[in-house]
Amino acid sequence: MTSWPLDADRLRAMYARGRGDATARRLSRLWAAVFARGLMPRRWVTLEVPGRRSGKLTRFPLGMADLSGQWYLVPMLGEGCNWVQNVRAAGGRVTLRHRRSVTCRLDEVPVAERAPVIRRYLQTVPGARPHIPVGRHAPMADFEAIAPRYPVFRVSPVPDGEAGTAPSRPARKRHWGRRILAGVATLVVLVIVAAGLFIELQPSPAPLALPAASSAPAGSLDGTWHVAAGSAAGFRVRESFLWFGNDTVGRTTAVTGTAVISGQQVTAASFRVGLTAITVNGKPQAQFARSLDTTAYPDATITLTGPVTLAPAFGSGVTVTVTASARLTMHGVSRLVTFPVSGRRDGSALELTGAIPVTFAAWGISGPAGYGFLGSLASHGVAEFLLVLRQS
């Protein structure tokens, strides 16, 4: 199927282990409908073939390669591609849809003849390029090397009158009005898909996590520990647009506070996060500032409500995870929260990370503005933090 010319690693990840993920399946259904209605050029078709196990009709949006006056189909995922297995089980008998249905026979091309077709396929079907390990301008020898792994099918319409085929329809007059409507519909679909893919495939920062350890623990564990450079905090909220979704992530290094440790226990801890300094993709987020009313409530604080016992292994640099109870205050509302915290000693520093689920209404935070059925931000999110602490 086709895809947008975005990050190749992300596109490959959509088909990890040779099977499409949820995003790939949604896009496949969408493109199957678009191609079947003939809203794209002739090479883009929807293949219909019975499932080899279920017997139910399956649909696959595909791009055809044209070479020397003949059309071909090539699976971008190679031998294990699902539609390839279905076609073989059906004896090569399929239906191709592009405004109308055409019964076709797909004949496998011998390995020795595949290379030119695969090269032409990569030249004309951009979405396949991240999945086939040869550049479209590579020498023919490179395509010959991968040809055994990528079946090629010659597309041959079944003549009218053969068993199971319908007689051809008489030629119809061209209707420019229909073409214009089809063009407008295609444009609308492309805009929607482009917007959805922009959201879905934009790289989101990974959750805050402990950095790699650099040295053995040093110094006493007991004492007062202060937030130091390397600390960060922020939020993660799910964003949706029609069938697509991604995370909106805010980050800030405006974190201050202290923790007191005595006798393998964190006896007290309090931290403050400057909300006015949070940015999304490096820029201030006006909607976030309005929802939290950061003018009136510029900070969020979290204060431990009881001691937390550390495992003995913590002192030797082993990463441990404990459950903490604290009071989270933001937007003028204070509530008790319980959440896991992972920590480790690294040289003379302590490193802690965790995430706190937050339902906006519980803190009186107005829901982010949405776009009705088109898209919105979720009514809940996660507050994340990474604390690097050092003794004075």
C-alpha positions as CSV (number, residue, x, y, z in Angstrom):
1,M,0.0,0.0,0.0
2,T,1.0,3.6,-0.2
3,S,2.3,5.8,2.6
4,W,3.5,9.3,3.1
5,P,7.1,10.3,2.5
6,L,7.8,10.6,6.2
7,D,10.4,9.1,8.5
8,A,11.4,5.7,7.0
9,D,12.0,4.1,10.4
10,R,8.5,5.0,11.5
11,L,7.0,3.6,8.3
12,R,9.0,0.4,8.7
13,A,7.9,0.1,12.3
14,M,4.3,0.1,11.2
15,Y,4.9,-3.3,9.6
16,A,7.2,-4.9,12.2
17,R,7.5,-8.7,11.8
18,G,5.8,-8.5,8.5
19,R,2.4,-7.5,9.9
20,G,0.7,-4.1,9.9
21,D,0.1,-2.4,13.3
22,A,-3.2,-0.6,14.2
23,T,-2.2,2.5,12.3
24,A,-1.2,0.5,9.2
25,R,-4.6,-1.4,9.3
26,R,-6.5,1.9,9.6
27,L,-4.7,3.3,6.6
28,S,-5.2,0.2,4.6
29,R,-8.9,0.3,5.1
30,L,-9.0,4.0,4.1
31,W,-6.8,3.6,1.0
32,A,-8.8,0.5,-0.1
33,A,-11.9,2.6,-0.2
34,V,-10.2,5.4,-2.0
35,F,-8.5,3.2,-4.7
36,A,-11.7,1.2,-5.3
37,R,-13.6,4.3,-6.1
38,G,-11.0,5.3,-8.7
39,L,-10.1,8.5,-6.8
40,M,-6.4,8.0,-7.6
41,P,-4.5,7.4,-10.9
42,R,-4.9,4.1,-12.7
43,R,-2.0,2.3,-11.0
44,W,-3.6,2.4,-7.6
45,V,-6.1,-0.4,-7.2
46,T,-7.8,-2.4,-4.5
47,L,-7.2,-6.2,-4.6
48,E,-10.0,-8.4,-3.5
49,V,-9.4,-12.1,-2.8
50,P,-10.8,-14.6,-0.4
51,G,-8.9,-15.2,2.8
52,R,-7.1,-18.5,2.7
53,R,-8.3,-19.5,6.2
54,S,-11.6,-17.6,6.7
55,G,-12.8,-17.6,3.2
56,K,-14.1,-14.1,3.7
57,L,-13.3,-11.4,1.1
58,T,-10.2,-9.5,2.0
59,R,-9.2,-6.1,0.5
60,F,-5.7,-4.7,0.0
61,P,-4.8,-1.3,-1.5
62,L,-1.9,-1.8,-3.8
63,G,0.2,0.1,-6.4
64,M,0.9,-1.5,-9.7
65,A,4.1,-1.3,-11.7
66,D,3.9,-0.9,-15.4
67,L,6.7,-2.2,-17.7
68,S,6.6,-2.8,-21.5
69,G,2.9,-2.3,-21.6
70,Q,2.1,-4.9,-18.9
71,W,0.9,-4.3,-15.3
72,Y,2.5,-6.1,-12.3
73,L,1.9,-6.4,-8.6
74,V,4.8,-6.7,-6.1
75,P,4.5,-7.2,-2.3
76,M,6.6,-4.7,-0.5
77,L,6.9,-7.1,2.5
78,G,8.1,-10.0,0.4
79,E,7.2,-13.7,0.5
80,G,5.4,-13.5,3.9
81,C,2.9,-10.8,2.7
82,N,-0.6,-11.7,3.6
83,W,-2.2,-11.0,0.2
84,V,0.5,-13.1,-1.5
85,Q,-0.6,-16.1,0.5
86,N,-4.2,-15.5,-0.2
87,V,-3.6,-15.1,-3.9
88,R,-1.7,-18.4,-4.1
89,A,-4.5,-20.1,-2.2
90,A,-7.0,-18.7,-4.7
91,G,-5.1,-20.1,-7.6
92,G,-4.3,-16.5,-8.8
93,R,-7.9,-15.6,-9.4
94,V,-8.7,-12.1,-7.9
95,T,-10.7,-9.0,-8.5
96,L,-9.1,-5.6,-9.0
97,R,-11.2,-2.6,-8.3
98,H,-10.6,0.9,-9.7
99,R,-13.9,2.6,-10.2
100,R,-15.2,-0.7,-11.6
101,S,-14.4,-4.4,-10.8
102,V,-12.3,-6.4,-13.1
103,T,-11.7,-10.2,-12.7
104,C,-8.0,-10.9,-13.2
105,R,-5.5,-13.7,-13.1
106,L,-2.2,-13.1,-11.3
107,D,0.6,-15.2,-12.7
108,E,3.9,-15.4,-10.8
109,V,6.9,-14.3,-12.8
110,P,10.0,-16.5,-12.7
111,V,12.8,-15.2,-10.4
112,A,15.1,-14.6,-13.3
113,E,12.6,-12.1,-14.8
114,R,11.7,-10.2,-11.6
115,A,14.5,-7.6,-11.2
116,P,13.4,-5.0,-13.8
117,V,9.8,-5.1,-12.5
118,I,10.9,-4.7,-8.8
119,R,13.0,-1.7,-9.9
120,R,10.1,-0.2,-11.8
121,Y,7.9,-0.9,-8.7
122,L,10.2,1.2,-6.4
123,Q,10.3,4.0,-9.0
124,T,6.5,4.3,-9.1
125,V,5.3,3.2,-5.6
126,P,7.0,5.5,-3.1
127,G,5.4,3.8,-0.1
128,A,7.3,0.6,-0.8
129,R,10.7,2.2,-0.6
130,P,11.3,2.0,3.2
131,H,10.5,-1.8,3.1
132,I,12.7,-3.0,0.3
133,P,16.4,-2.9,1.0
134,V,17.5,-1.6,-2.4
135,G,17.4,2.0,-3.6
136,R,15.3,2.7,-6.7
137,H,18.5,3.9,-8.6
138,A,20.6,0.9,-7.6
139,P,22.2,-1.2,-10.4
140,M,20.2,-4.1,-11.7
141,A,22.5,-6.6,-10.0
142,D,21.2,-5.4,-6.6
143,F,17.6,-6.1,-7.7
144,E,18.6,-9.5,-9.0
145,A,20.1,-10.4,-5.6
146,I,16.8,-9.7,-3.7
147,A,14.5,-11.1,-6.5
148,P,14.0,-14.5,-4.8
149,R,12.6,-12.8,-1.7
150,Y,10.0,-10.6,-3.6
151,P,7.4,-12.4,-5.7
152,V,6.2,-10.6,-8.8
153,F,2.7,-11.2,-10.3
154,R,1.7,-10.4,-13.9
155,V,-1.8,-9.0,-14.0
156,S,-4.0,-10.4,-16.8
157,P,-7.7,-9.5,-17.1
158,V,-9.9,-12.6,-17.5
159,P,-11.7,-12.4,-20.9
160,D,-15.4,-11.9,-20.8
161,G,-17.5,-15.0,-21.0
162,E,-15.1,-17.2,-18.9
163,A,-16.7,-18.9,-16.0
164,G,-17.3,-16.6,-13.1
165,T,-16.8,-13.4,-15.0
166,A,-19.4,-10.8,-15.9
167,P,-19.7,-9.4,-19.4
168,S,-18.1,-6.1,-20.0
169,R,-20.3,-3.0,-19.8
170,P,-20.8,-0.9,-22.9
171,A,-18.6,2.2,-23.0
172,R,-20.1,5.2,-21.3
173,K,-19.8,8.8,-22.1
174,R,-17.4,10.8,-20.1
175,H,-19.0,13.1,-17.5
176,W,-16.8,16.0,-16.6
177,G,-19.0,16.8,-13.6
178,R,-18.3,13.4,-12.1
179,R,-14.6,13.9,-12.7
180,I,-14.6,17.2,-10.9
181,L,-16.5,15.7,-8.0
182,A,-14.0,12.8,-7.9
183,G,-11.2,15.3,-7.9
184,V,-12.6,17.3,-5.1
185,A,-13.3,14.1,-3.1
186,T,-9.7,13.0,-3.7
187,L,-8.4,16.3,-2.5
188,V,-10.5,16.1,0.7
189,V,-9.3,12.6,1.4
190,L,-5.7,13.5,0.8
191,V,-6.0,16.5,3.2
192,I,-7.6,14.4,5.9
193,V,-5.0,11.6,5.5
194,A,-2.1,14.2,5.4
195,A,-3.3,15.8,8.6
196,G,-3.9,12.5,10.3
197,L,-0.5,11.2,9.3
198,F,1.2,14.4,10.4
199,I,-0.3,13.8,13.9
200,E,0.3,10.0,13.9
201,L,3.9,10.0,12.6
202,Q,5.3,13.0,14.3
203,P,8.0,11.8,16.7
204,S,7.0,12.2,20.3
205,P,9.6,12.5,23.0
206,A,10.1,9.2,24.9
207,P,8.9,9.1,28.5
208,L,11.4,10.5,31.0
209,A,13.6,7.7,32.2
210,L,16.8,7.1,34.2
211,P,19.9,7.9,32.2
212,A,22.7,5.3,31.8
213,A,24.8,4.9,35.0
214,S,28.2,6.4,34.7
215,S,30.0,5.5,38.0
216,A,29.8,3.6,41.2
217,P,28.0,5.1,44.2
218,A,30.1,7.5,46.3
219,G,29.5,9.3,49.6
220,S,26.9,9.0,52.4
221,L,23.3,8.3,51.5
222,D,21.9,10.1,54.6
223,G,21.4,13.9,54.4
224,T,19.5,16.5,52.4
225,W,19.5,16.2,48.6
226,H,18.8,19.1,46.3
227,V,17.5,19.2,42.7
228,A,20.5,19.6,40.3
229,A,21.1,20.0,36.6
230,G,19.7,17.3,34.4
231,S,16.3,17.3,36.1
232,A,13.1,17.7,34.0
233,A,9.4,17.4,34.3
234,G,6.4,17.7,32.1
235,F,3.2,16.2,30.8
236,R,2.0,13.7,28.2
237,V,-1.6,13.9,26.7
238,R,-3.1,11.8,23.9
239,E,-4.1,13.8,20.8
240,S,-6.5,12.3,18.3
241,F,-7.6,13.2,14.7
242,L,-10.3,10.9,13.2
243,W,-8.6,7.4,13.3
244,F,-5.1,8.8,14.1
245,G,-3.5,9.5,17.4
246,N,-0.2,10.6,19.0
247,D,1.1,12.1,22.2
248,T,1.4,15.8,22.9
249,V,4.4,16.2,25.2
250,G,5.5,19.2,27.3
251,R,8.9,19.6,29.0
252,T,10.6,22.0,31.4
253,T,13.8,22.0,33.4
254,A,12.4,24.6,35.8
255,V,12.3,22.1,38.7
256,T,13.4,22.8,42.3
257,G,13.2,21.1,45.7
258,T,14.8,18.8,48.2
259,A,14.6,15.3,49.7
260,V,15.8,14.2,53.1
261,I,17.1,10.6,53.6
262,S,17.8,9.0,56.9
263,G,18.4,5.3,57.8
264,Q,17.3,3.9,54.4
265,Q,14.2,6.0,54.3
266,V,13.2,9.1,52.4
267,T,11.6,10.9,55.4
268,A,10.6,14.1,53.6
269,A,10.5,15.5,50.0
270,S,9.0,18.4,48.3
271,F,9.4,19.6,44.7
272,R,8.2,22.5,42.6
273,V,7.7,22.7,38.8
274,G,7.5,26.0,37.0
275,L,4.5,25.5,34.6
276,T,5.1,28.8,32.8
277,A,8.4,27.4,31.5
278,I,6.9,24.3,29.9
279,T,7.2,24.1,26.1
280,V,5.9,21.7,23.5
281,N,8.3,21.0,20.7
282,G,10.4,23.8,22.1
283,K,7.6,26.4,21.9
284,P,5.2,27.7,24.6
285,Q,1.8,26.2,24.4
286,A,-1.0,28.8,24.7
287,Q,-3.8,26.2,25.1
288,F,-1.9,24.6,28.0
289,A,-1.3,27.9,29.7
290,R,-5.1,28.8,29.4
291,S,-6.2,25.4,30.7
292,L,-4.0,25.6,33.8
293,D,-4.4,29.3,34.1
294,T,-0.6,29.6,34.7
295,T,-1.0,33.4,35.2
296,A,-2.8,32.7,38.5
297,Y,-1.2,29.4,39.3
298,P,2.3,29.4,37.8
299,D,3.7,26.4,39.7
300,A,2.8,22.8,40.6
301,T,4.1,21.2,43.8
302,I,4.3,17.6,45.0
303,T,5.0,16.9,48.7
304,L,5.6,13.4,50.2
305,T,3.0,12.5,52.7
306,G,4.9,9.7,54.5
307,P,8.3,8.1,54.6
308,V,9.4,5.8,51.7
309,T,11.7,2.8,52.6
310,L,14.5,2.1,50.2
311,A,15.7,-1.4,49.6
312,P,19.2,-2.2,50.9
313,A,20.4,-2.7,47.3
314,F,19.7,0.9,46.5
315,G,22.9,2.0,48.3
316,S,25.1,-0.1,46.0
317,G,23.7,1.4,42.8
318,V,21.0,-1.1,42.0
319,T,17.8,0.4,40.4
320,V,14.9,0.0,42.8
321,T,11.2,0.8,42.4
322,V,9.0,1.9,45.3
323,T,5.5,3.2,45.7
324,A,5.2,6.8,47.0
325,S,2.2,8.7,48.4
326,A,2.2,12.5,48.0
327,R,0.1,15.5,47.7
328,L,0.0,17.0,44.2
329,T,-1.1,20.7,44.0
330,M,-1.8,22.6,40.8
331,H,-4.5,24.9,39.5
332,G,-5.2,25.8,43.2
333,V,-6.3,22.2,44.0
334,S,-4.4,19.7,46.2
335,R,-5.0,16.0,45.9
336,L,-3.4,12.8,47.2
337,V,-1.7,10.7,44.6
338,T,0.0,7.3,44.7
339,F,2.5,6.3,42.0
340,P,5.7,4.2,41.4
341,V,9.1,5.8,41.6
342,S,12.3,4.2,40.2
343,G,15.6,5.3,41.6
344,R,19.3,4.6,41.5
345,R,22.6,6.0,42.9
346,D,25.0,7.1,40.3
347,G,28.3,8.4,41.6
348,S,27.5,11.2,44.0
349,A,24.0,11.8,42.6
350,L,20.6,10.2,43.1
351,E,18.4,9.8,40.1
352,L,14.6,9.3,40.3
353,T,11.9,9.0,37.7
354,G,8.2,8.4,37.7
355,A,4.8,9.2,36.2
356,I,1.6,10.3,37.8
357,P,-1.8,9.8,36.1
358,V,-3.8,13.0,36.1
359,T,-7.5,13.4,35.3
360,F,-7.9,17.1,34.5
361,A,-11.4,17.5,36.1
362,A,-10.0,16.3,39.5
363,W,-7.9,19.4,39.7
364,G,-10.6,21.7,38.2
365,I,-8.6,22.0,34.9
366,S,-10.8,22.9,31.9
367,G,-10.6,20.4,29.1
368,P,-8.4,21.4,26.2
369,A,-10.3,22.8,23.2
370,G,-11.1,20.2,20.6
371,Y,-12.5,20.0,17.0
372,G,-15.7,18.0,17.6
373,F,-15.8,14.7,15.8
374,L,-12.6,15.5,13.9
375,G,-10.2,15.5,16.8
376,S,-9.4,16.4,20.4
377,L,-7.0,16.1,23.3
378,A,-7.8,13.5,25.9
379,S,-9.4,14.6,29.2
380,H,-6.5,13.0,31.2
381,G,-2.8,12.7,30.9
382,V,0.4,11.8,32.7
383,A,2.7,14.1,34.7
384,E,6.3,12.8,34.2
385,F,9.5,13.7,36.1
386,L,13.2,12.9,36.2
387,L,15.0,14.2,39.2
388,V,18.8,14.4,39.6
389,L,19.6,15.1,43.2
390,R,22.9,16.1,44.8
391,Q,23.9,16.9,48.4
392,S,25.1,20.4,49.2
